Amino acid sequence: MAKIITFGEVMLRLAPHGYYRLIQTDDLEATYGGAEANVAVSLANYGEDVAFVTKLPENLIGQAAVNSLRRYGVDTGKIVRGGERVGIYYMEKGASQRGSLVIYDRKYSAMQQAQSGDFDWKKIFRGAKWFHFTGITPALSPEVAKICLEACKAAKANKMMVSCDLNYRGKLWTKDAAKATMTKLLKYVDVVIANEDDCADVLGIKAANSDTTKGALDEKGYESVAKQVQKAFKLKMVAITLRTSISASDNKWAAMVYDGKQCYHSKEYLIHITDRVGGGDSFGAGLIYGLVHKFDAQKTLEFAVAASCLKQTIEGDYNQVSLDEVLKLAGGNASGRISR
């Protein structure tokens, strides 16, 4: 039985090759991805026993999505089949001062139309130790939010650790709706993951002296945010990724964690971006891996940041790197020299 369970929607990703715009291309590359699916693939690549739970239609597109996960060793046996369509998102990669663009076409997807009775959480969680979801999933519909709450309650009844990446998406719901739903779910969560803006957008807790649109991030401000979130929901850990966006092509990347006693900060990487989608998901997967393997807080943080740094050099949603590659970067081998 899988030890780690992730739950969410896997989508068909359609994207122009390279840096073409959607309005100028007649050739779209089809791959698959989605926040919790991305986490599952990362963990499977590190050798973890992980299952991804979703609902997909019983057709060739749904099967292709399942196959994309099986390729990396993710357990797909708990996926529910039904519904009429796979959600789609269109991805236009930004460059220099032109930002990336995402357009969703996921209304009426199998997962968006999922019902509470589709998932037998007692059976799904049998033998499992960890449950992960993101704020994207309950944003799909009130019914899916209800399913997330049922899953969280079942996970805690099964004495599992629960992690949640807040992952606010303004194209899916309002900040007020996100706050009303996520504050109910966070009562069952042990580890919260967020980016620079999520805590402000979802919980109304803002970092002082920071402006992400200008690339100004104040370390002490985010320490305060982490402490407030930890206290409010009695969490074991709060992790916040810190992206300083120089341009769409070049970012500084770091993170911090607060374990209820002490704040820890990672080293900072300067990344020349290949594809930033999935960067936060690979951070979450790295954090889960470190905590499952009982790394100390600093080592867990450095592993997670290194994993997400590497992801942003790889095309597509999935982080296709090995455990050894992450450990080498976390250990200081950041030269990018050829390996012979």
C-alpha positions in Angstrom: 0.0 0.0 0.0 1.2 3.5 -0.9 2.7 5.4 2.1 2.1 8.9 0.6 -1.2 10.0 -1.0 -1.6 13.1 -3.0 -5.1 14.3 -4.2 -6.0 16.8 -6.9 -6.5 17.2 -10.7 -4.1 16.2 -13.4 -4.7 18.2 -16.6 -3.7 18.1 -20.2 -1.1 20.9 -20.8 -1.1 22.5 -24.2 1.9 24.8 -24.9 3.7 26.4 -27.9 7.2 25.1 -28.4 9.9 27.3 -27.0 8.8 30.9 -26.5 6.2 31.2 -29.2 3.0 33.0 -28.2 -0.3 31.2 -28.3 -1.5 33.7 -31.0 1.4 33.0 -33.3 1.8 29.2 -33.2 -0.1 26.5 -35.0 1.7 23.7 -33.1 1.0 22.9 -29.5 2.9 20.4 -27.4 0.7 18.1 -25.3 1.9 17.0 -21.9 0.3 16.4 -18.5 0.6 18.1 -15.1 -1.1 19.5 -12.0 0.0 20.5 -8.6 -0.5 17.3 -6.6 0.4 15.1 -9.6 3.7 17.0 -9.8 4.4 16.3 -6.2 3.6 12.6 -6.7 6.0 12.3 -9.6 8.8 14.0 -7.7 8.4 11.7 -4.8 8.3 8.6 -7.0 11.5 9.7 -8.7 13.1 9.8 -5.2 12.0 6.2 -4.7 9.0 6.9 -2.5 5.9 4.7 -2.5 3.3 7.3 -3.6 -0.2 7.2 -5.0 -2.1 10.0 -6.8 -5.8 10.2 -6.4 -8.1 12.0 -8.8 -11.1 11.4 -11.1 -10.5 10.9 -14.9 -12.8 9.9 -17.7 -12.8 6.4 -19.1 -11.4 7.4 -22.5 -8.1 7.6 -24.3 -7.2 11.1 -23.0 -7.9 10.0 -19.5 -5.8 6.9 -20.0 -3.0 9.0 -21.4 -3.0 11.1 -18.2 -2.9 7.9 -16.1 0.0 6.6 -18.3 2.0 9.8 -17.8 2.0 9.1 -14.1 2.7 5.4 -14.4 5.8 6.2 -16.4 7.5 7.5 -13.3 6.3 4.8 -10.9 3.3 6.6 -9.3 0.6 4.3 -8.0 -2.5 5.0 -10.1 -4.6 2.2 -8.7 -6.7 4.6 -6.6 -7.7 6.8 -9.5 -11.5 6.9 -9.9 -12.7 6.6 -13.5 -15.8 8.5 -14.7 -16.9 11.9 -16.0 -16.7 13.2 -19.5 -13.5 15.3 -20.0 -10.0 16.0 -18.8 -9.2 19.5 -17.7 -6.9 21.5 -19.9 -4.6 24.4 -19.4 -2.8 26.4 -22.0 0.7 27.5 -21.0 2.6 30.4 -22.7 6.1 30.7 -21.4 7.4 34.2 -20.7 10.8 35.6 -21.5 12.7 38.7 -20.2 10.1 41.3 -19.3 7.1 39.4 -20.8 5.5 37.2 -18.1 4.2 33.7 -18.5 0.5 33.2 -19.2 -1.9 30.4 -18.1 -5.4 30.0 -19.5 -7.6 27.3 -17.8 -10.2 25.2 -19.7 -11.2 22.9 -16.8 -14.9 23.6 -16.3 -17.0 20.4 -16.3 -13.9 18.3 -16.1 -14.2 14.9 -14.4 -12.5 16.2 -11.3 -14.4 19.5 -11.2 -17.6 17.4 -11.3 -16.5 14.8 -8.7 -18.9 13.8 -6.0 -18.3 12.9 -2.4 -19.3 9.3 -2.9 -16.6 8.8 -5.5 -13.8 8.4 -3.0 -13.6 5.8 -0.2 -11.0 7.5 2.0 -10.8 4.7 4.5 -9.8 2.3 1.8 -7.5 4.9 0.0 -5.6 5.7 3.2 -5.1 2.1 4.4 -1.5 1.8 5.3 -0.7 5.4 4.3 1.4 7.8 6.5 1.1 11.1 4.7 -1.6 13.0 2.8 -1.0 16.1 0.6 -3.3 18.4 -1.2 -3.2 22.1 -2.4 -5.6 25.0 -2.3 -6.2 24.5 -6.0 -8.3 21.4 -5.4 -11.0 22.8 -3.1 -11.2 25.8 -5.4 -12.6 23.6 -8.2 -16.1 23.5 -6.7 -18.0 23.5 -3.4 -18.4 19.8 -3.7 -14.7 19.2 -4.2 -14.0 21.4 -1.2 -16.3 19.1 0.8 -14.4 16.1 -0.5 -11.1 17.7 0.6 -12.6 18.2 4.1 -13.7 14.6 4.2 -10.2 13.5 3.1 -8.5 15.6 5.8 -10.8 14.2 8.6 -10.2 10.7 7.4 -6.4 11.2 7.3 -6.3 12.5 10.8 -8.6 9.6 12.0 -5.9 7.4 10.4 -3.2 9.2 12.3 -1.5 10.5 9.2 0.5 13.7 8.6 -1.3 16.2 6.4 0.4 18.8 4.3 -1.2 21.6 2.2 0.3 24.0 -0.3 -2.0 27.1 -0.1 -1.5 27.7 -3.9 -4.0 30.5 -4.3 -5.3 30.8 -7.9 -7.3 34.0 -8.5 -8.7 32.6 -11.8 -10.5 29.9 -9.8 -12.0 31.7 -6.8 -11.9 34.9 -4.8 -9.8 35.6 -1.8 -12.8 35.7 0.5 -13.9 32.3 -0.8 -10.4 30.9 -0.4 -10.2 32.2 3.2 -13.6 30.8 4.2 -12.7 27.3 2.9 -9.0 27.0 3.7 -9.4 28.1 7.3 -11.7 25.1 7.8 -9.3 22.7 6.1 -6.2 24.0 7.9 -7.6 22.8 11.2 -6.5 19.3 10.1 -3.2 20.2 8.5 0.3 19.7 10.1 2.5 21.3 7.4 1.6 24.4 5.4 3.5 25.5 2.3 3.1 28.9 0.7 4.8 31.3 -1.7 5.5 35.0 -1.0 1.8 36.0 -1.6 -0.3 33.0 -0.6 -0.6 33.8 3.2 -1.8 37.4 2.3 -4.2 36.2 -0.4 -5.7 33.3 1.5 -5.3 34.2 5.2 -4.9 38.0 5.1 -1.5 37.7 6.9 0.9 40.0 5.1 4.7 40.4 5.2 5.8 43.9 6.2 8.2 45.8 4.0 7.8 43.5 1.0 6.5 44.0 -2.5 6.7 41.0 -4.8 5.9 43.1 -7.9 9.1 45.1 -7.3 11.2 42.1 -6.2 11.5 43.4 -2.6 11.3 40.6 0.0 12.0 41.3 3.7 13.3 38.3 5.6 11.9 39.4 9.0 8.5 40.1 7.5 8.2 36.5 6.3 9.4 35.2 9.6 6.5 37.1 11.2 4.1 35.7 8.7 5.2 32.1 9.4 4.9 32.6 13.1 1.4 34.0 12.9 0.2 31.2 10.6 1.8 28.5 12.8 0.2 30.0 15.9 -3.2 30.4 14.3 -3.5 26.8 13.2 -1.2 25.0 15.7 1.0 23.7 12.8 4.1 21.6 13.1 5.8 23.5 10.3 5.2 26.5 8.0 7.4 26.8 4.8 7.5 29.8 2.5 9.2 30.0 -0.8 10.8 33.3 -1.6 11.1 34.2 -5.3 12.8 37.5 -6.3 11.7 38.0 -9.9 14.4 39.9 -11.8 12.6 39.1 -15.0 10.6 36.2 -16.4 13.9 34.6 -17.4 16.0 35.2 -14.3 14.9 34.7 -10.7 16.5 34.4 -7.3 15.1 31.5 -5.4 15.2 30.6 -1.7 12.9 29.6 1.1 12.4 29.5 4.9 10.7 27.3 7.4 9.4 27.8 10.9 9.0 24.7 13.1 7.3 26.4 16.0 10.6 27.2 17.7 13.1 28.5 15.2 13.2 30.0 11.7 15.6 28.5 9.2 16.6 30.1 5.9 18.1 28.4 2.8 20.9 29.5 0.6 19.7 31.5 -2.4 20.0 30.4 -6.0 20.1 32.5 -9.1 18.1 30.6 -11.7 17.9 31.1 -15.5 14.4 29.9 -16.0 13.6 27.1 -18.5 10.0 26.4 -17.2 8.9 27.7 -13.8 5.6 25.7 -13.6 5.9 23.1 -10.9 8.7 24.8 -9.0 6.5 25.2 -5.9 5.3 21.6 -6.3 8.8 20.3 -6.4 9.6 22.3 -3.3 6.7 20.7 -1.5 7.8 17.2 -2.6 11.3 17.9 -1.3 9.9 19.1 2.0 7.8 16.0 2.4 10.7 13.8 1.5 13.0 15.4 4.1 10.3 15.2 6.8 9.5 11.6 6.0 13.2 10.7 6.2 13.6 12.7 9.4 16.1 15.1 8.1 16.7 18.0 10.4 14.9 21.3 9.6 17.9 22.9 7.8 18.7 19.8 5.7 15.0 19.4 4.8 14.8 23.0 3.7 18.0 22.9 1.6 16.9 19.6 0.0 13.5 21.2 -0.9 15.0 24.4 -2.3 17.6 22.5 -4.4 14.9 20.2 -5.8 12.7 23.2 -6.8 15.7 25.0 -8.3 16.5 22.1 -10.5 12.8 21.8 -11.6 12.8 25.3 -13.0 15.5 24.2 -15.5 13.3 21.4 -16.9 10.5 21.6 -19.5 7.0 20.5 -18.4 5.3 20.2 -15.1 7.0 17.1 -13.8 10.4 17.4 -12.0 12.5 14.8 -13.8 15.5 14.7 -11.5 17.0 12.0 -9.3 17.5 11.9 -5.6 21.3 12.0 -6.2 21.1 15.1 -8.3 19.1 16.9 -5.6 21.5 15.8 -2.9 24.5 17.0 -4.9 23.0 20.5 -5.5 21.9 20.8 -1.8 25.4 19.8 -0.8 26.9 22.7 -2.7 27.6 21.4 -6.2 26.0 24.2 -8.1 28.5 24.8 -10.9 26.4 23.2 -13.6 29.6 21.6 -15.0 29.2 18.6 -17.4 29.1 15.2 -15.7 31.3 12.6 -17.6 
